[in-house]
Amino acid sequence: MEMGIGIDIASVDRITQLIDRYDRETLSLLFTLGEINRAHSAKHPYQYFAVCFATKEAVGKALGTGLAGIDWHDIEAVVSDFQLTIKLYGKAKLQATKLGFTNWIASWSSCDDYVLVHVIAS
């Protein structure tokens, strides 16, 4: 059975600077509308954005492409407490299908100013 593994760490402070610098339209190049809306209503919105960002990076690694040739908004993270669900669209979904990946296991944790995301695709 083919498997893909990806891991990424992101600084909440760095993501905070990114979020504060850009308007909603620009952020929609990186994040899905669902991610933006859920982050803005989250208890810790910047941490939510950081988890979404790290998830995209980790999924790209699991797909074996990084984010080359995949649009950022083709990967969507749904964060609920410490549960993490991944949704794929467009080019990311095509790459996953090509590799035979239909199941994703994802987790995240935080420590100080950082979030860590780990994904396994099978």
Steps between C-alpha positions, in 0.01 A plus 500: 500500500630845402520756781588863521626675810533872557592717795530875541552753775379860482558803720173656618677838523612477137149406386356783713716749311384352169131514597523857633685620190253383236133550426245220468530489120876446514464241777260308275801417281640294790193395694157374402196709584403234755840522671482880513147500643575228757824670605329834557242333724755281684606561859862538380473620138873541433574153629220367277658667196840357598357148518341547156827629356706213645239249382536619141878461522477155660245375245720625215788297644280191535396540136867503403477832317521759771271778383657516154218473250234497773302808595500588870122506514484146351578373851256582779548438872204471732616543859283404796670501841790265430324319213618574148318404181641547151300579187658503156389675184633561150864413436557365852211258462630391158846431645351304791288295258805434282682363806196302615460701820143490628552515877668771703598490865603837637590642838631825637648628821635827631780613724581860580483693172498196269256252355601162364294307245555138406307325219495147365335414170410150388 
